[in-house]
Amino acid sequence: MNVGLPHFLIISVILFALGFFTVLTRRNAVGILMGVELIINAANLNFVAFARYGALQNVLAGHVIPVFGIMIAAAEAAVGLAIVLSIYQNWKSIDTATTTSLRE
């Protein structure tokens, strides 16, 4: 069996769909952050797959951009967890429905 670009794109679509579903359905802030991480990983998989199987196979950008994506995801996780800890200190819960008073 020959693994090609369509296989990677199918896996990327599945990862993106799972991440999107997680972001929409979770009320827990940590669960929402996990969904965002899945979406970022789907985008990184697309970059690497197109760099490997696309017309520009010798361009290093397809492999460098996911490294930046991973760094951004790590920074997002650190900032997101700091926000979650702050919410927990104020409301004693990480349920996103309890933070509606921030809008007022």
TIBA-405456 format. One record per residue (C-alpha): residue in one letter; y, z, x. Coordinates in pm, whole numbers, padded with zeros to 5 digits, always signed. Layout:
BEGIN
aYZX/...
This chain:
BEGIN
m+00000+00000+00000/n+00340-00098+00132/v+00622+00148+00069/g+00951-00030+00013/l+01301+00019-00117/p+01203+00038-00488/h+00983+00340-00420/f+01271+00528-00260/l+01508+00430-00539/i+01263+00557-00803/i+01235+00891-00623/s+01614+00905-00592/v+01659+00838-00965/i+01408+01113-01045/l+01590+01358-00816/f+01925+01267-00968/a+01793+01299-01324/l+01639+01640-01249/g+01964+01759-01089/f+02175+01630-01377/f+01943+01791-01632/t+01957+02118-01438/v+02338+02117-01427/l+02362+02049-01800/t+02102+02299-01919/r+02138+02602-01692/r+02363+02888-01786/n+02299+03065-01458/a+02551+02974-01186/v+02285+02971-00914/g+02077+02726-01119/i+02380+02499-01155/l+02431+02504-00778/m+02067+02407-00729/g+02117+02111-00961/v+02419+01996-00763/e+02211+02016-00445/l+01948+01790-00603/i+02216+01535-00691/i+02351+01538-00334/n+01998+01495-00196/a+01943+01194-00424/a+02258+01033-00284/n+02146+01107+00074/l+01807+00949+00005/n+01983+00636-00121/f+02193+00613+00196/v+01890+00640+00423/a+01679+00401+00216/f+01947+00132+00211/a+02006+00179+00584/r+01634+00124+00646/y+01562-00157+00401/g+01904-00312+00345/a+02067-00610+00512/l+02245-00390+00768/q+01940-00230+00927/n+02099-00173+01268/v+02405+00008+01136/l+02401+00378+01215/a+02628+00468+00921/g+02335+00485+00680/h+02192+00769+00885/v+02517+00942+00977/i+02655+00969+00622/p+02360+01184+00500/v+02427+01426+00787/f+02781+01467+00654/g+02634+01501+00305/i+02409+01782+00423/m+02706+01955+00588/i+02911+01922+00270/a+02618+02057+00066/a+02589+02358+00297/a+02962+02427+00268/e+02943+02383-00109/a+02655+02629-00126/a+02846+02886+00080/v+03162+02855-00129/g+02962+02843-00454/l+02767+03156-00368/a+03091+03335-00275/i+03230+03244-00617/v+02908+03363-00784/l+02930+03695-00600/s+03292+03733-00708/i+03199+03661-01071/y+02916+03913-01051/q+03152+04180-00916/n+03395+04127-01203/w+03157+04077-01498/k+02823+04221-01375/s+02654+03895-01477/i+02620+03544-01336/d+02588+03386-01678/t+02847+03110-01700/a+02921+03186-02066/t+03071+03524-01969/t+03336+03363-01754/t+03517+03193-02042/s+03801+03443-02010/l+03908+03256-01696/r+04045+02981-01921/e+04284+03216-02099/
